[in-house]
Each structure stands twice: as structure tokens, then as C-alpha cells.
């Protein structure tokens, strides 16, 4: 193999399966720490998943400090507050229990206490110099894959923009991935997070940084979401179906953490930061429009995705496949109950120029398969209205 073809694949240790969450006490005890911070949010606490973890830690003889003041799209102020609590409570490690917001907040807290800087100082790629304290992630949604990725997303409340922090230092030390924790998700959250996983997979597959290993994970994730999302919406208490969607999330996370993402995420970060929209909704409502513009840059790769989405591609032109793929994505989204649009959420045409300008500067845009001008990004937003 030529040296130019050498590629690195980064992933944490993870344990996958029902009741994996109950291994947390045993693993944390091996770290040799006396007190840890548990980062969660009120909804996860109310659902009982944080309680399971806290009880298990207590049984293992480990003291803990619960920090559950995390809201969706976590702000920099919450991260800095969490870092203060970590220090004052004398914590030595972190366990995150929840969806992408608690896990991203936990990652932010870790790098702040290790580097003694403001969280926004780490915006961009490879700006974290000192590794974080040990971090264990227990995801309770099937979408963000923050439990296996080297990404953290934090909202800068002053600029009203989501900041991407990308570093190997953000890869958790351990992920305990338990499909049972997704049983309390409602249909709206199930759909939004699964569409987030689908977007991760598709963007990783067409990314300019993709390679053979990320490709395998990405295509498996696409097929699983397409096949199982409608079924889990119909049977939300079926743990076997929940398992398939959680597996899709894991595969997609392993893909995008190493191949990075593209214009959908760049535009979703801008949109979510400006309006405080849910990240999964932003991705779901932008995905087909971005594919429409990107398709001609890598048609063969989008044909592979179309096949996983159930589109027959043989003897069809690229334009035909493009149109059928985008329709398949819209149909999947709507079959899961996502029948709204960006304009329905409150996006107005006059908001688009500032959103496009910000999206064009997002780190995820660097690996989009097609170089997009600010004007083209504006067109994509307008198409998604």
C-alpha cells in the first residue's frame, strides 16, 4: 500500500447490548477514582435511566455528583457551570447519561477542566491540547452517536451559532450502549434522532475523507434506518426493533467520526444555533435538498446509497436516480411523522443570507463532496423551505 493511502480509524472501547448500562459501576471502579460527575438532563432523570446509573455506582461504592442542568443544544454557559461543579465537588471522572446534549456537555466539561480555558476557545479541529478526565458515555437516544465520536457541538449563545469542536481527545474512554434506554423515546424524538443517524451515514459515505472502513459502516446504517424506522414508529416498545435503530446509530457514528460530514450538518449547525431548532429536525429537513445539489459531484456513491434506500438504479440516468433517492428520503421522513417543513418551524426567506454565510464557515463544509458558494447554500436553504 502506498503511504498516501494510509488511514486512521478512531473509536472508543464500547460494550453493546441489553443492560449494558449496569456495567458502569464495575468499569468506573477500575479507574481508581473516588468521585465522579454524572452529567444528564431532566428528561433522562425523569425516565429513570440516570437513576439506574446512580444506583449502580452507589452499589459499587463510588461517590457521585449529579449535574442535570443540561438543555437541548447545550450552551457554553452550561458547560462552564458544569466545569465549576466538577472542580468544587472534587470529581475525577465523568459519566454522561442521555442523548447528544448531555454527552456533548460532558465532553465540553472534560476539556475545560483539563485545559483550564473557556469552552469556545476550542472551536475547530485539533485545538484540544490536554486530554480530558476519563469519560464514560451511556446514550439514551439513537442518533447523535456522541458516545463513539470525536465531535462535540456547543451553542455560542452570544453569536447564536453552534460551534464544532473536533479532536481525538473528545473520543470517550468507554461507551455502554444499551438499546433498552431508547424505549422511553416518543415517536417524534425517535424519528428525529434516526434521521440524524441516516444523515451521518449518507454524509460520511460521500465525504471527501471517506475510505473503505467508513464505507462499510455507513451503508449498513443507511439500510437499517430505511428498513426499521417505519417499523419502530409503529411498534415503539419492541426492543428488537429499537436494537436495530441503535445499531444504525452506532454504525453511522463510527463512519462519520472518521470520514467527517458535509453541507447538511454545516447548514443544520447554523440553523439550529440561530433558531434553537432540534438538530435531528434540521438534518432531516435539509438532507434531500443537499443531496439534490451534491449528486452530480459523486453520482456513483449516491447510487450506492439509493440502492440501500430501496431505489432500483439499473438502466436509469443519474437525474432519475437523484430524483428517486430524494423522494425516498422525503417519504421515509414523512412515514415517521415528520410532515412539517423549515418554513413551518419558523424559517423565513429573509433569514437565509446570514444562515448561509455562517454555514459556509462551518468545519463540516470542508469535506462536502462539492464545493458550494454562499449563494448556492442560500439556494439549498430556499429549496428546503
N, C-alpha and C positions, 0 to 999 in steps of 0.2 A: 504493500500500500504506500502510495506517495504521501510524504509528510503533510501535504496540503489537505489531505483527506482525513486527517486525524480529527476526531470529535470527542468531546467530553459529555458525559451524561451524569447529571447530579440528581440524587434522590435521597430522602431520609430513610432510616430504618422504619418499617411500618408493620403493624400486625393488623390483619384484616379478618373480620368475621363477627358473628353474633356474640355479644357480651365482651367484646374486646375492651370496652371501657373499664371493666372491672379488673384489668391488669395494671391500672395506673399506680396503685399503691406499691405493688411489688417492684415496678420499674423505677419509681421515684426513690424508693428506699435504697436501691443500688447506687443512686447518685451520691449518697453520703451527705445529703443536706438535711438541715434541721427544720427549716421552714420554707414554704413555697407560697407564691401568689397564684390564686386561681382566678383567671380572667373570664368573665361570662357576660351575659346580658339578662335583663329582667324576664324576657320571654323564655329563655332556656332554663332559668331558675324556676319559673312557674311550671314548666313542663316536667320538672323533676330530674332532668339529666345532670344538672350541676350538683344536685343533692346526691345522686348516685356516686359521683366522683368524690365529693367531700366526705361522704361516709366511708368510702373505700380507703381514702387517705388516712382518715382517723383510725380505722381498724389496723392500718399498717404502722401506726404510731407516728405519723407525720403531722406537724402543725401547719396550719394554712391561714392565709388571709384572703378573703373573698373580695374581689374588685368587680362589681357587676354594673358599673356606671358607663356602659358602652351602648351607644345608639347606632342605628344603621348609618352607613357611611361615616365611620368614626372620625372625629375632628382632632386636630393637633392638640387642642386643649385637654381632651380626654387622655391622650397618650401621655402628655406631660404630667397630668394629675396622677395617672397610674404609676408613673416612674417615681413620683414623690411618695406615694403609698408604699411602693416596693421598698424604697430606701428606709422610710420611717419604721416599717414593720420588721425590718431585718430579714427580708426574704432573700433566698439564694438561687431560686429557680422558678420557672413559670409553667403552669398548666393552663392551656386555653380550652374552654368548652363552649362550643357554639358554631355559628356559621362564619362566613368570611369576615364579618365586622369584629367579633371578639378575637379571632385569630390574627387579623391584621393589627389590631390594637396591641395584642400581646407581643407581636414581633416588634412593633414600634417601642413599647416599653423596654424590651430587652436591649435594643441597640442604644436607647437613650441612657440607661443606667450604666451600660458598659463603656460608652464613649463620652459621657458627660457633656452632651451637646443637645441643642434643640432638634426635635424630630425632622423639621423641614430642612435642616442642613444636609440631610442625606438623600435628597431628591436626585434621581438619575440612576446611573449604573455604576456599581462597584465603588461607592463612596463610603462604605462602612469599613472602618479600619480595625476595630477591636471586636472580636466575636461576642455574641450575646451570652448571658447566662443560659444554662440548659433549658430547652423549651420542649414540652410535650403538647401535642395538639390532639383534641378529640372532636372531630367535626360532627355537627348535628344537622347539617344540610348536605345536599348532594349537588354541588355546583361550583363553589369557589375554588376548591382544591388548594386552599391556602395551607393545608396540612402537609402538602408534599412539594410546594413550590418555593422558588427563591424571590417571590414578589411580596410586597406589602403596599397597600393603597391607603393613603391617609388624605382626608379633605383639609385643605388650607381654607379656613373659614373666612379669612380676610379677603383673599383673592377669589373665593368661591370656585375653586378648581381642585380636582383630585390629583394628588401627587403620587407618582410611581416611584417606588424605591426597589431597586433590583440588586441583589447581592447574594452570593453563596452563604454569607453569614446569616441570612434570613431563612435558610432551609432548616426546619425543625430537627431536633435530635431524634425524635420519635413521634410517629403518628399512630394512634389507636383508632382504627376505622371500623365503626360498628353500625351496620345498616339499621339496627333496631332504633337508633336515635332519630331516624328520619320518620318514624311512624306518627309523630305528632305534628308533622308539617301539614298545613292546609293545602288545598288544591292550587291556590294562587301562588304560594311560595314554592310548591313542588314544580309547577310549570316554569316559573321564572328561573329557578336555580338549574333545572335540567336544560333549559335553553342557553343558560350561561355555559354549562359544560359542553353543549353542542358547538357553541361559538368558539370556545377554547380549542376544541378538536379541529374544526374547519380552519381556523386561522393558523394553527400550528402546522397543519398539513400543507398549506400554500405559502407559509412563511419562507422568506429567502434564507432563513437559517435552519430549515428542516433537514433531517437526514434519516437514514433507514430505520433507526430505532424509534425515533419520534413518530415516523410514519405509521408504524405498526400500531402503536398506542392510539394515535389519532383516528385511524379508520375504524378500529374496534369501538371507540367511543361514539362515533357518528352512528354506526349501525345499532348500538344498544339504545341510544336515545330515541332514534326513529322507531325502533321496534317496541320499546317498553314504555315510553312516556304516555301514550294514549291509554295503555292498559293500567298503569298505576294511577292515573287520574280516575279511572272507573272503579278501581279496587284499591283504595289508599291504605287499607290495613293488611294488604298482602305483603308479608315480609320478604318473600322470594322476589317479587317484582321490585320492591324497594332495594333489594340487594343488587339487581341488575342496573338500576339507575346509579347507585353508589359506585358500582364498578365502572360505569361510564365516566363518572366524575373523576375517579382515580386515574383511569387511562388518559383522559383528557389533560389532567393535571401534570402527569409525567411527560406528556407531549409538549404542552405549552411552556412549562418551566424551562425546558431545554431548547425549544425551537423559537420561543418568544411568540408574539402575537401580531396584530396588524391594525388596519384602519378602523375596524369595528370597535375594538377596545379603546383606541385613541379617541374616537368620537364619543364613545359611551362615557369615558372619564370626564371629558369636557361637559357633556350633557348632565351627568349625574352630579358633578361638582357645582354647576351653575344653578340647577333646579332642585337638587337633593332628591332626584328620582332614584328608584331602586336600580342597582346595577344590572340585575338579570333582565329587567324590563327594557332597559336601554339597549342591551345587546340584542335581545330578541327582536326589537322593532327596527334595528338598523341592519341586521345581518343580510337579509335578502337584497337590500339596496346596495350594500357594499359589494356583494358578490356580483351583482349586475355590472358594476363598474370595473371590478378586478378581473372578470372572467377571461378576457382576451389576453391578459398577461401570462396566464398559466392554464390554458384550456384543458390540457391533459390531466392536470391534477384535479381540476374541478370536475372533470368527467369521472374520476375515481370516486370523488365524494358523491356525485349524483348517483352512481351505482349503489353505494351504501345507503342512499336515501330512497332506494327503490325505483329510480328512474331508469328506464331502458334507453341505453345510449347508442346502441348499434344502428348504423345507417342513418344517423341524424347529424345535422350540421351543428357546429358549435353554438350558434344562436338558438337553435331548438333546445339543445341540452341546457343552455343557460336559463332559458325561459321556464323549462320544466323543473329545473333544480330550484329556482327561486320560488316557483309556485309550491313545490313540495315543502319548502321551509315555511311558507306562509300557512299552508294547510295544516302542518304539524302544530304550529303555534296556535292557530285558531281551534284545532281539535282539543288542545289542552286548556281552552277557555280564555286565551289571550286575544280577545276580539277588539281591543282598543288600538289606538294609533298615538303617535307622538303629539299630534295636534290635540287629541283627546285628553292627553295628560297635561296640556298647557303650553306646549311649544308653539311659538308664533314665528312667522316668517322673518320678522324684524330682529329676532334673537339670533338668527343663523350666522351672520357675519362674525360676531365675537366668538361664537362656539367654534366655527371653522378655524379661526385664527389660533385659538388655543389648542384644538385637536391637532393641528399641523405641527405643533411643537412637542407633542407627547412622544415619549420614548418608544411606544409601541408602533408608531408610524414608520420607524426605521426598517422594520422587517416586513412591511406590507409588500406584496409581490409587484405592485405597480406604484410608481412614484406619482403622488397626487398633489396637484396645486391647491392652494387655498380655495380658488374658485371651484375646482372640482369637488372639494369637500363640501362646499356650500351646496352644490348641486345634489350631492348624496343626501344631505340633511333634508333638502327640499323634496326629494323623491320619497323620503320616508315619512313625510308629514301625512 
